[in-house]
Amino acid sequence: MQDENSDRDLDAALATYATIEPRAGLEQRVLANLRAERQRLAARGWRRWPALVALAVAVLIAVVSASWRITS
């Protein structure tokens, strides 16, 4: 009997949550934030290339220098 009352109370409480609508414009704000994040990540990716190229050149110079010392 008490379980039935608890179940009914729980069902009633959950029903009130199910009828609540999101605030107006929520979907547009979420989509705008996703677009901004995608643009931020794309811009950040281009900033990495010069650093990666410089690192590759430094490694190449180190390898060539080391192999040159070994053969000399």
Order of alpha helices (4+ residues) and beta strands (2+ residues): alpha-alpha
